[in-house]
Amino acid sequence: MKEIISDPTYEATLMKRLDKTRELLQSLLEAFNSLELNTCGSSADLWALINHPDKMYEAGKYAKEVDTEGLSDMQREAYLSKLTFKSPNQVYALAKKCQADPYTSEGAGMWIVKDGEVTLNMREANSLLKARSVFADGAQQEKLASDVLVFQKLYNSINAQTGGALHYVTDLFQPMARAGMEEQPRSINLDAVRRVINAV
């Protein structure tokens, strides 16, 4: 497959937008890890944190509470009495922002978490970045795409020269002689050409 039409402006704009989402996700990750509970260390953890921050917080608290293996009952009670947990309010607020961001909901594979850093998975993001691209499979498709682009350029040129009149011409070509001749060359409708030219 060969990319024959692309939109670099769209791709650059979207990359900037995705970087804003990455920054938001990084803030959420750091806010949760600052609670010093269980670490959010994978893409699946991040996905769960975005969608269920309360469950992640409660799971982290529970892990701390049951981390008493080898302690006597008295030691366990003393340990639990000293446990304090930081407020999750910032995490909840950031998770809510993430839920409202359309680019956090592209799936767990869209964002990679490694060593405390959120990065964009370019393989997954490529389907978004190339949404306005056209790909050709072989020389025949490439030639057809090239012809379509020439047609577009000529159409827009003629339309600009006639002040937009070409948009309203629905009978530029002669009608088909009979059904089944869709692929046959069509003749230009001279009356329509006169109307277009006289519009200038």
N, C-alpha and C positions, 0 to 999 in steps of 0.2 A: 504494500500500500504506500502511495506517495501523497504527501500533503500538497495540494495544488492551490488551495485558497486558505488564507489564514487571516486572523484579525489581531495583530500585535498590540493594538491599543486596548482592546478588550482583555487580552491576556495579562497585560501589565497592570491594568486597573484591578482585575480580579486578584492578582498576586498580592497587591497592596491590601486589598480587603481581607484576603486569607491570612496575611501577616497580623492584621488587627485581631482576628479570631485567635491566632496562635498566642498573641500576647495575653488575651483574656484567659485562655486555658492555662497558660503558664502562671498567671496570678492565682487562679483557682487551685492549681496543684501546690503552689508554695504556701497558700493560706491553709490548706488542709494539712500539709506536712508540718507546718509550724505548731499544730495542735499537739504534736509529739505522741500521736497514737500509732496505729499501724500505718506504714508508709504507702502512699499511692504511687506504685512503681511500674505500672504497665498500662498499655492502651485499654485493656479491659477494666482496670481499676478506674481510669479516668472516665471512661464511658459510664461506669456505675456511679461515680462521684457527681457527674453532670446531672444524671437522671434521678438518683436516690441519695442525695447528700446526707439526709437524716439517718438512713440505714448504715451508711459508711461510718458516720460518727458513732452511732450506737454500737456497731461491731468493734470499733476501735476501743471504746470504753470497756466493752465486755472482755476483750483480749487482755486489757490491763488488769481487770478485776479477777480474772481466773489465772493470772500469772503468779500463782502462789505455790507451785509444786515444790514439795520438800519442806514447806513451812509447817510448824505446829499450829494448832487452832489459835493459840494466843498470838503467835507471830503473824498469822494471817489476819486476825482482827486488827492488830496494830498497823499492819501494812495498808489494809483497806481504809482505816480511819484517817490515814494521812494522804490518801489519794485525792487529788484535785484535778479538775478538768477545765481546760480553757474554753471560753465561749465559742460556739461554732457559728455565730451570727454572720461574720464576714464570709465564711464558706457558703452559707445558705444564700446570701445576697449575690455572691459571684456565680453560684450555680444557677440561680434564677436568670441572670444575664446570659449565661451560656445557653440555657434552654431557649432563650428568645433569639439566639443567633442561628440563622439557617445553616451555617457552615460547620456547626458542631454536631449536627444531626445527620451527617453524611454516612455515618457508620463508624464502628470502632476502629476500622483499618485506616481511616483518613488521617489520624494523628498518631504519632509514635512517641512513646514515653521511654526515655533511656537516661539513666544517671541524673534524674531530677530535671530533665529538659524535655519540653514538648517541641517536636518538629513535625513538619508537614510531610506526609508520605506522597512523594511526587508521582509515583505510579498510580495511586488512587486519584490524586488531584488532576491528573492529566485528562481524564474524561470531562472534567469541568472546564479546564483551561482550553481544551480543543473543541468546545461545544459549537463554536462558530467557524470551525475549519471544515473543509471538504477534502475528502481523500479519494484518489482514483486507483483502480486496480487494473493496471495494464495500459498499453498505448492507446487503445480505442477509447477508453474512458477519459484519458488525458486529452485526446484530440477533441472529444465532444465538449469537455469542460472549457477548453480553450475557445471553441466556437461560441459557447454560451456567453463567455466573458466579452468576446468581440461584439456579440449581439447586444449585450447590456450597454457597452460603451457607445455603440452607434445609436441605440434607442435613446439613451440619456442625452446624447449630443443633439439629436433631432428634436427631442422634446424641449430642450433648453432653447434652441433656436426659434421654436414656434411658441414660446411662452407657455408651455404646458399643454398645448393643443393635442399632442399625440395621445395623452392619457384618455382623451374622450373619443378617440377614433376606434370604433369597434368593428369596422368593415374595411380594414386596410388591405386585406387580401380577398381575391375573388372566391366565392363559395365553391365547395367541392362539387364536381359534376354529379357524383352519386356516392352513396355510402360505400365504404370499403376502400376509398382512395386516400385515406388519411396520410399515407406516407409519400404520395405523389407531390412533385413540386407545385407550388401554388403561384398564381400570377397576381401581380399587384393590382389593386382596384384603382384605376386611373382617376375616377371621381373623388375617391378619398385622398389621393395624392394632391389633386388640385385644391381640395379644402385645406389640407395641411399647409401647402405652399402659400395659399392666399391668406392664411392666418398671420403671416409675417408682415 
